[in-house]
Structure formats: structure tokens, C-alpha cells
Amino acid sequence: MICKSLIYKSLIGIFFLGLSLNISAEVSPDDGKALFRSKCATCHNKNMKSNSTGPALGGVQERWIDYPESDLYAWIRNSQALIATGHPRANEVYVQYNKSAMTAFPDLTDDDIGSLLAYINGVYDGTYGAVAGSVAVVGDAQAQEKGIGGWLYWILFAVLLLFAFILTRIIGNLNYLAAEKDGQSYQRKTVLETLTSKGVISFILFGLVVLGAYTAASNAINLGRQQGYAPEQPIKFSHATHAGVNQIDCKYCHDGARRSKHSVIPATNTCINCHSAIKYGSEYGTAELTKIYASIGYLPKGTGEYIPNYDKLSLDEKKEIYTGWMLENTIENDEDFEVVTDDLLDEIDNQWDDIVTSLTSDHRPKINGEVNIEGPIEWVRIHNLPDHVYFNHAQHVTVGGLDCQTCHGKVEEMEVVAQYSPLSMGWCINCHRQTQVQFAGNEYYESYTKYHDEIEAGAREGMTVEDIGGLECQKCHY
Amino acid sequence: MKNSQDGIWIGGKDLNHDPEFIQEAQKEVQIASLQNTVNTVGDETIANEADSSRRDFLKYLGFGLGAATVAASCEIPVNRAIPYVVKPEVIVPGVATYYASTYVKGGEYCPVLVKTREGRPIKIEGNALSPITGGGTSARAQASVLDLYDVNRLKAPQVAEDDGFASASWDDLMSSVGSALNSGSRIRIVSNTILSPSFKSLISEFSAKYPNTKLVQYDPVSISALLDANDKSFGERVVPDYKFDKADYIVSFNADFLGTWISPIEYSKAYSTKRKIKSVKGASMSRHVQVESHMSMTGSNADHRILVKPSEQSSAVAYLYNQVLGGNVGTAGLTAKAKKGLQKVAQQLIAHKGHAIVVSGNNNLGEQLLINAINNHLGNYGNTIGFTHASMQRQGSDSDMAALVAEMNAGRVDVIIIHDANPVYDYFNGAAFAAGLEKVGSKIALAYRHNETTTLCNVIAPIHHGLESWGDAEAKKGQISIIQPTIHPLFDTKQAEEVFMALAGSRFVDDEQPYFSYLRSKWSQAVGASGFTSTDAMVDEILREGLVNAGGGPELSFSGISVSEASNALVRPSSGDALEISFQEPVSIGNGVHANNPWLQEMPDPVTRTTWGNYLAVPVEFDGVKKFIGYKKLKDGDLVKLTIGEKTMTVPVIQQFGQMPGTVSLAMGYGRENGGFATQGIGVNVNDSLTVVDNYGQYFATNVSVENTGREEENFSCVQYHHTMGVTSADKNGELMNADEAALAPGYGNVFAGFQGALVERSILRKSNLNHLEEEVDHLIHEREHFEELNQQTLYPYDQYTEELYSQGHHWGMHVDLTACTGCSACTIACMAENNVPVVGKDKVAIHQEMSWLRIDRYYFGDVENPNTVYQPLMCQHCDNAPCENVCPVNATNHSSEGLNQMTYNRCIGTRYCANNCPYKVRRFNWNDFTTADIFPANQVKVNGENLPFGADNLTRMVLNPDVTVRSRGVIEKCSFCVQRIQEGKLTAKMERRKLTDLDVKTACQTACPTGAITFGDMNNKKAEVTKKMNSPMTYAVLEEVNVRPSVMYSMKVLNKDENFDA
């Protein structure tokens, strides 16, 4: 009877655990975040504190406090309409920002706008979860999920153990009864005797050996794998900002993916393409952006210029040039700093120290005894395939038509890039087993005549990578 | 036993059924020698490993595991990804960029495409646009990329001090050189042949500033007499344009034109166009007669060889002259057989008037004059020999050199500039040159690495490798090709031209790339004429193609020879039966010029099959009954005392079929004193033993004796008997049987005789003479049908497998034309470069551990004293029914749906079952760690005792192909059909959304081959070249009877022998 109640209880437990997973709490700031990204982020800075093309959005409700809330909602939905009505606040802002009109979003519901404002306030106050935490949140969720899986197994294990125990007792009792019936004397084993019997001990030993071997094997297989590896990079480059908010195509920077085996870490001059215009970072201001400039010797003043004889300058001269610019740029863009203060000077100094540390490398020779900050940025490589594996991006991206996200995960949401896939052979193989070859319109695949005939005859739906030899050793190892 | 063999053989041991050889052939490696070396590897001695017990093994195992775990501590190292700062537009990391350039080394010439990856040159390909080479390459051109990463390169300028040399700066060096020069100083520039017209004009600018300057050119192997003879007969000191593709009858006196003579790539290509069989019906090919004493690579390809002693070459030429023109020049010596042969040759030459070529490689003015007269009489000039595109590839003058040596010794030279040459070693009068050097005030060497000459100089200016240089080369008149740099100079070097520009005070000297500016200004003069709108456009086009056509020179007319002058200049043969020796330039390392290139050192000589050193080739005598005995009963590997004049040296012996009785021969280029790490302690130097006649170096000597020392060469690194297949043996009754058979059934007599797979007559080679071609082809077809019938006797429905597996997609196959293959070995080096095949060193070759994926087997057939030769390039045959695959316990080798026999190194646990089961013996085991991946130094391979194993330093490693795995110790490797190229070609086709064509996938050996003997492609493509060749009736598979279904097919070797030649 005990066991019945146990099963009952554990089932209830599982039910509740499952339920707790499915609960989706109402989190309007999250909706707001999505809306912000899709509609606002192209013009408004996502830190809500600095101006971009459009004004900083932080504290917008306070600025509209003198007017009914509906005015703000109307303003967000269609600013031109509100300006046309002669609304004083609307016209004031319009003039302040050089009469550049904001795009109209007539389909935004009140809830949407509420969510948006909640998100904006949350970010502005710092109460909305630190953006960097988003990866961790995902990780936690995964961990939780795994945990639940684990718990289920433990509960099942306990239940089975209990069954086994109860069954042993029942068998013991039955044997005892049978013996009694036959009039024989039967020594009933105590619980302790049962537990220390040869059978149980050898079973436990066997179990331990199996468990040990399994753990050793699975850990050995995982040796050298680094799924989830998210090292700190010399520059806090945010894919979330670039690929997510600004929706830059992955292959704009990683242009090798289309035509080479390597996707290619972009050269520093690729950064300058955009950052000759965008000179103040949404998250870190000048702290991270200046690293690019200092590594290549670019001064983004005015229309921007490459500093002549940059390699001949001493570190102090470089510092003077860049800290000077950083100071100007911060005052211009950061509302927290309007005049030169000691705090600001300290801040800039700290930033410069960090820039020098990040750009210093053991591989670069020193110049006149000084560290050399000019040169390639040494990123930490995240995706490391062993040398004996040949992987070609062009094959997968250009020929296979795969999205980058298939293997790299939602990089556009990653503040710090982490390795999404295990990059294990099993993972590769599974994908090759399941993926259909994009053969339509590619004359190359016409040489697979038999498969084409079969497809025509309806005997085959398509051909997978496996069908055309995608599992063979020398497709990847040579 | 008759004098002629129906079958084929690879050497004396094979013919004699030497039990030692048979035993050896059955083993993959020599175990006894293996143990010896393992125990004394490096400086350490591993104590009696063979005696250690199992307990020791476990102890070591446990300790090793523990140590490895601690060492690795399971932590993943942080790798860095370092991008460009500013990425060059043309470079995409991971995609190779090709640049057109030219390989030039003295007079050696080959227009090339340089494959670079991320700015590193890693492979040389031929430039197919070249009218001279048509995309062919040579082993030396292929190996030149390794020279770029030579660890012995000079890395900075050096100035002589009391004891040795000290590094200096370029400024110091230039000022010290500048101060040594003044307008009155007597300056001599010594160089090997200069092909560059721009460099020559630069030297004349230099001479304008320093009027008392003279350029002296010489060649490491001189053909000065040929040039001088042409000067006399045609008024211009040039090598004519030999058109072997227009010749039906070729007679060569000692000229190794397919291997080393003047322009071997060009000649091989042209020669093979007349030798390849296009169709069995009405087949035709040229006939080639070689007159020589030793078996040269060219001689081995000839239809007939007339054996003539080195000192009787003059007589032979004179004899032919007399026969053709009816002259009466003295012809002392000559055997009756040689005379008869030459008579036949004369008759046939006359029958082929206007379609013949007669050449001589001998450095004798008289002979060359007579040859000119013969060619003129036969009407060859204007037909098979022309001057419009006369060759510039040899310009050296022996008389200029002799004059210079005399001047130096008389103290009449103030400054000598030695440009990328090593006369102290490779000039035949090097000792006199060295003596003269001492009397010269300023001795400046422009050198790539230290050599015997640089060590005698005051100042050494380190020069660029060709791949770091700008330049041009006019190999043949009007046919110019361009040299452009493919990598930023690795060290503090300059190109020689820049040094001259600085000294001549050129206006471009302060430019970033002075010599490029110089070249550009020269090219820009031709902008208008060339139809380009701007210099930039023209330069772009020139650099893209790498070739410029600048017309050609005039045809020259023959002005007659003075027969008495010629006759007087001829060599008088030494009387009697004295032993004579001839010296040859080896196909691999030249006269020591390429000696520090380990790829070339380890490349087996095409004929003798020896590596790492020179071996005295001695004739093999037939006792008329059964045995084949080396000269003085010498066996392969015996050390002999060789006396030439007053010099004695100890050399190992190799028995050489086709070596004329009464003669021996030895390769030049070895025995370097100061040639770099790969040359240390290897071979003997014979350059100082050359005879000099009228200032012309003669590549033979007559006062020779050979004496057995009773010792044997320790590391006999001849690959002749390694990896042999189809070895025959004799049973008790002297009947031929298969050696494997005897091994399979010891004591059972012939019970197993005749079972499939153990046939006595294995079908390794098919050969035919042109006049029997149709019969032989019929015979082959019949035999193949028989094999097919045998092969059908199987439980496995093979046809069904084939249908299922290979009926769609690709089915890769290779075809090798044995008639076109000359044995030049460009393919073996190309394979090493492409596939990161390691160099193992002399001692490892000696114990069968060479790693080459592609070997060229050399077989003899016919007359045992003067046999014909077949070269058979043998690589993994990618059998569709592969015996290696089903014996692998871990499935490390298996078959792909495209017909590739795949080798997966990571799965391989080194059982070597596959290598044992391979009937072709093409699998190689990594006995040692060639890449220093192993933590135990004793496992690492050293070449000549270098501290770091060869190829393990970061400089040499730059040559590695990043698309091919570097194999570690303990795994098997073999030819992969260049799978990385297959994959690349397929990807290109896929990305361009089109069908795969023949041009997309070419293997490294295929592109390297100058004669187009190798064809690779998709056998499922009916239009592919390879499919057409596979379907030729002359095509066969090696060991077809063992039913392994190889994907490599060969076509019959065809000779054009005149069967009445010896009658």
C-alpha cells in the first residue's frame, strides 16, 4: 500500500514539474524587446541613453508627463499626424531633431506600445535583465530541462528499486509460506542479509562497472569538444547588435562562407566600412570601437582618415590621438557627460588601458621596447575542428543553401558568441543522413541519373547527402 | 639459356632467382635492419627493447598513459583566429591563388603556375600556355618550391672575418662592395647561363659604368663545344631548336635529352608526340637510337642502344659521318657490333632525309662539327632543326672560363662577382679556379646558400629565391616568360639584379621594388607595338599569362665545316681494354645544383633506382649458361675502391644492365663539402676527375681501376628490390614458378601450381614492337577475355555490385600510357609536394621505409646484355574489389561510391594487414614520426643527424599543403587519387551549377607529367578523355587475373625496334 501511494505521489510530482515548465508568465517587456528590435532599433539606440538617428528613448514618459498618455501613444503610432494637429510637444521634438520624420506604425496596438514602453523603461532603469544575461538564461533553461530529465530517471530508479525490494519481500514471504505448508523449516532472511547477499553485491558491482565504463566512455568522447564554449574576446563585439538589431547579413562580414572552406574572420578594414560613419557604440561608447581604430590606425574624425606613418608613432603619441578623440566623442554622444570632468578623464584612461591590453599580443614584435597595438586583432577561435577534418563552408552555404544558424545557432541573439553545435562527427553524420540535397536547378547533380529516374517514377522523394556518398570517410578526412 | 629474355626483370637478383631477393621481396621491410636502427636511433640507445618482458610493457603502458594524461591535463588549448588587417582583394583565405611565373635555374627553364595559399607558395604547376613546355614540368621544377623554405638559406648579408663569416647589414655590404669597384678595376662576373634579357642589359649598364667588366658564363655540365661548333657552322653561338616532334628518326650520341640535356621538358613533350600510338591500325612512331656506354634515362627509352666506350664516342660520330657523307675521318677503336649498328643507322638516316635528328651530348668540338655536317647532309636544318626559335638555355663557354682562370691565377683580376654559381665545385677545373680566387682582391658572392665557392669569398650577398623575385627569361628566341614574386621575401635578402642596379646607379634603385620598375620601364617601350592602351594594361596582361611572344630570330644557313679541323679535335680513343668510366648528371640533383633538396635526394634515379648518393654502375655479365654476374663478381651494395688517375675513392656498386662491358659509370653532383644539410656525407665528388681536352671538359676518364674492398655499403638505399610484385622463382627442377606460391605451400611441391592468383607469368607489363602491334593487341584482348572468364568464377554477383554502385555519379579512373612515360619522375615529386609525403632519409630508405605514394617501377626486357626498358608508374590502383579493404579489422580502409579506395588515418591502428594483402605493394606505413607529433624523440626521423627532424621546423613546414592531413606515426597511407583535388573540382562545378568536366579534376602526377602519360577522370563520363583511353584495345590492368578490379589501367609499351638491326 505504501508503494501505491508512492507512485501516486511521484506521478503528481512529475505532473507539477511538467506544468511548471509549460507556464508562460506574462512578460510584456519581452514582447517590447522584440518590437523594439524589429521597429525601433534601426534609429534608436538600444541603450536608451544615447542619441542615435532618433533621440534616446529613456525617460520618454517623463518628458510627455504634461500630456495625456494617449498623446504619447498617438505620437508613437503616427508622429506626423500628431504634428499636423499642432500638438506643442510634438512640434518641439520635431524641430529639435531637424524635422526628420519618424516612420509611422499604425498597426501597433495599445498593448504593444505598453510593452514597448515597459521594455524601454526597464532598460533605462537597468531593471530589465542585463542583456548579457540572455545567453545565461537560455543556458539555465537548458540546465533545468536536463535536470528534470535527470530527476525523472532518479524517481523511476527509486520506484524500481522499491518494487524490487517489495518483490523480494513477497517472494520471501511466499517461500516462507510454502515452506510452512510443507512443514519444513525456513530461515527467513533479514533485510540486511538480503542486501548483503552475493547476488545483490555482485549486481551492484556490475552496475557500478557499467556505470563507470559508460561515464568514462562518454566523457572520453566529449574530450576536446567544447559545445557552449563562449570565451571572452579581445573586443566585446556584439553579434546581437550587428546581426540582430541591425540585421547585417552574416555573409557581409564572413564573406568567405560563400566561396571558401573558411567563413573567414573579417579583416579590420571591413569594420571600417561601417564604422567610419558609426563612431559611438550603443553599449560601450568609445571603449570597444576605438580598439578597431587603434589596431588599424584609423582616426574617425570628420570624414575619417588613416593616420600617416602610424607604425612610426610611439605609444604615447597614439594614446594622445585616440584619447583626445574619445573624449570629444563621449561628450558629444553620452548625456551623462556634458563637460570634461575628472570622472570622464578617468573613464577614458581606463578605456585606453583596456584597449592597449586587448590589442597586445605575444606574437607581435615590440617596437622600441613598447607594445605594438597596431596589427591584426587576435580573436579567440571558438569553432575548432581537428586538423584531420576537412570542412568547407562554401559547400554548405552556397551549394547546400544552409542558413548559418543551422550550425551556429541564433548568433544574432548572442551578445557573446558561444559554440552552438557539438561539432562532433555524430552530429555531422546525422545531418548528412537527414538533409536533402538541393539538386533542383543544379546541373552538377544530373550525373546521379538513377536517383533522378527513381524520383521521376515516384519511388524516391529526393536524395539525401548520405545517398550521394556524404557518409564516406574521404568526404571529410584526407 | 638464350641471350634474350621473353619475360621482364628488374635486376640481376631477379634474373638469378636469388633466394635472398625472393625472401626480401616477401617482406615488407627488412626486419633485421629495422631492429638495428631502432636500437641506435639518434644519439640515444634504447636498451634491449626486444628483451623486455610483458610486465615492463605494462609498466611503460601505465606510466605512459599517466604521463600523457598529466601532460594533456584534459585542457583544451586556446586557439587564436587572426584575420587580416587590410585584406588583399585577390586573396580569399582557404582558396588557392595561382600566379604565372617561371622556374629558372641557370639554363634550366620551366614556365610555371605557382599555387599559393594565404600568401605561401606550396606547389608548382606547369603553365599550359607555354609554346615550349605546354604545361609539362620536371622533378626539379616541382621540387623548387621546397628550396624556398631551405633551412640552410642565407638569411642576411655576410662578411668574411678571420674565422668564418659575420652577419652584416646591406648598407655596409653595399658600401664595402662599392668602394672595391672603381672605373679602372678589372671586374669579372661569373655566372651560370643567364636567360634573362633584362638582367643582361642591366649587366651592360653596369659595364658602361665600369668599362673593364666582363661576364663569363659557364654551365655546371658544359655543352660549350656544341655552341662553338654552331658558331663556326652558322655564325651564331646558340643551341638550335631541335624539333623532336617532327623527327621520325632520332640518333643521340650520349645526349640525355629526355632527362638532363638542355631542355628535357620541351624535348620529352615533343619526343612523346611522335612516340604515342594513336590507333592500333596503321600505327606509326619515330625510331630512336642511342649511342652510349652507360644506361641513361634517354637511352633506356630508345629502341636501340649502340654500346660505345666513352673514349670512342668521337670515333662513333666519325664512323657515322663517313657512312652518311662518305668521308674518311679516322675511326679508331669501336667494336664490330657498334660498327654494324652505325652502318644500319646511316642507311636508315639516309632513308629518313629531312625527318631525322642527330644530336650529341659530348663536349667535343670535332664531334659537334661532324654532327652539324651530318644534319646538314640529311636536310634536317629547316625541317627538324631550326634557328628561328634557337634555344638560349646553354650559353656557357669553356674557353672563357679557362681564360678567366688563367687571368685570376696571373693576378689580373681585381674584383670577381660570382652570381648564383658554384664554380669551385661544379666547374671541371674547380681546383684551379679556387687557386685563382686567392689572388683576386675582392671576391663577392651573390648566393642563395653557402657552398664550396662562397666560403672562399669576402662578401656574401644573400639573394632571393625565384619565387620571391621579379624577372624575365628568354629560353628560346622570341619566347619570353615572366618571373613574378609570389611571396614577400622571407629573409633579409635581395635579388641579384637589385645589387647590380645599386652598383650601376640605376634611377629606380630607391623604388619599393626596384627591379620591377626596371622591367616595367623596359616593357613600357613596347606598349604601342603590342596594341595595349597603357603600360598598366600591358603589365597586367603579361603577368596574368606570364608569357610574351616577341617573334623570333632569322633562320641561319649552314656554312660548311672544315673536316680536318673537326678530325683533329676528335678524342683519340685509349688503346687496349682499359676500364673506362663515364660521368653523368643525375636527373634529380643536376651537378650538385639541387643537392640540398631532400625531395630530389630521395627521388630514386630513374635507371639505377638509387637514392641519396652516387653508386658505381658496373656491367652485368652473362655466363652463357644461367648466371648473371656483376663485373669482377661485384654485387649490389659492395664497396669498391675506385681509382681515377691519382684519386681514389670508396663507392658502393650497383649492377647495371645495359652498361657496356669494359666501362663503369658514376653520377656527378654528390660528395659535397659544403652543400647544406641534405648533402652531408652523401656520395663522392667526381668533378675533379674529368678529362680536359682543348679546354673542353670531357665527362669520362680512362685511367680507371676498380677493386673490391670486401665491405658492404651500410645504408644501401636503392629501392630496386623494394615493393616488388609478381616475383618469380625456380623450383627444384629449375622450372619457373611464382615465389609466393613457394611460400604458400612449402614442401607441397607444385600442388598449388596454377591456382588463380599465383600464376607464374604475371600480367604486370604488356609490351610490343610496332610491327607486331596488331597481333599483340589481339593476344592481349584474348588474354583479357580469359582473365574475365576466370574472374567471373565467383560467388559474388560482381556485375550487380558495379551496376548498383557505379552506374551514376562519378567513378574515378586513371590511365597510364607506358609508351609515353619516360621515367622522368616529375610525378613522384609532384605527389610528394601535393600530399605532404615525408622525406625519410637514407638509412630509412635502406630498410624499405620510403614513403612515396607513387613509385616508378623499372623493368627490363629483351637482350640481357643490352635490354630495353619499361617504366611503370605505380600508385594505389583503387581496386573496386580491393583485397586491402576486407582485411582491415577497424574498417580504416574502405570503398567510396565513387570508386575510391579510402584511407582513414584516424581509424588506422597500424596492423598493416592491408599492406600485406596489397598485390601491388603500394601501401606505406609510418614507421617513424616524421612530423614530431610524437613526444618521444627516438621515434622522430632525422636526415643526416640534424637536431630537428627534417620537415619539422616551422620554415620547412610552410610548404605543407593545408588541405591534406599530415600523417602521424603508426598509420598506413597511400595514394588517394588526390581526393582533395577531386573534392575541390566537384565543389567548383557545384557552385557554378554545371556538369563536371575533365578540366575540373586533375591529379598532381597528371599535371606534372611533361608527356601527358597520365590521364585521370570520371569513367562514368562517356566524353571524358580517360573513358576513351580505357576503351582502347591496348589498355590492360596490372595483375588483372587476381580479380581485384583496379581503377588504374595501363596501355601497352610499344617500341619501334628494327628486328634486323643486329642481324
Interface residues (C-beta under 8 A of the other chain):
Chain A: L223 G224 Q226 Y229 P231 D255 G256 R259 S260 K261 H262 V264 I265 P266 A267 T268 N269 T270 S295 I296 H363 E374 G375 P376 I377 E378 W379 V380 R381 N384 D387 H388 Y390 N392 A394 Q395 T398 V399 G441 N442 E443 Y444 Y445 E446 S447 Y448 T449 K450 Y451 I468 G469 E472 C473 Q474 K475 H477 Y478
Chain B: C74 I76 V78 N79 R80 A81 I82 P83 Y84 V85 V86 K87 V92 P93 G94 V95 S807 Q808 G809 H810 N894 S896 S897 E898 L900 Q902 M903 T904 Y905 N906 R907 D963 V964 T965 V966 S976 V979 Q980 Q983 K986 L987 A989 K990 M991 R993 R994 K995 L996 N1020 N1021
